[in-house]
Amino acid sequence: MSTKLSLKRPARRRLQKLDRNRPSADVRVCIRMILKVAAGLSCNAAAREVSCVPSTAVRIVTRFMREGEESLLDHRSENGTRKVDDDVRGRVREILAGRPSDHGFERPTRALEILRAVIAEVAGVACRSRTSGDWRSDSGRAGGVRGRSWRARGAHVVSSDGSRR
């Protein structure tokens, strides 16, 4: 897709300054993509130079042409309200307070998948493994000290005498 994007000098300088000062890597990639396309590169060439997928480059540039500099803001607020209420969070906390063996699983090799299945069964909520991992880390149970807790593959549990299991 060939996109004609032109930036006036003040806008280009603002973007360059924002690129230098912005801590978020996602925003910096978007800014660099916009600057490269404005300098005359195609979206595909700019995507190769920035190491991202061409469809993402097209989406970034199209959004910038439509919204201007506001397109660099985070758009996750448009996702709507959270779908998990306090009741479900309470049930998930109860699950995380226990062990996998409480739900019929022995030493887990794929703890997040097992946790997702237990949450779906006990709390009645389907979620991605990533979401169950976020809940696990939020609860402080990411590789806990007490026995074989919910933990990611490769993590070690340290018992009270200091030995690893």
C-alpha angles and dihedrals in degrees: 000000000000111000124187108216123167127183126196116231097258092051092046091049091049090052092048091051091046089050091055096045103036116103094198112093092200092059091045090054090051092049093048090049092052093046093050094049090047088052089059106269121131119246090254093051092046090049091053092050094048092041099239137120117278093232089057090051091052091048092049094048094044091050091048091051090050101041106019119211091344087073088076091067120100110269097195090101086074090066092089131232125335114273097210118079129200092265092060091044089054091052091048090051089053090052092048092049089063134056132259089249089064086069099043100270123123123205102338122225093181102036098168093053091048091047090051090052093048092048090050091050100041103030096031093230125124114215140162120261088247091058092049088050090052091052090048094052092043090056093051093243097118099126099340127195098240111090120290102342129172105293141153122263111275095024117122129222115219115209123216092265090057098252120133122234 
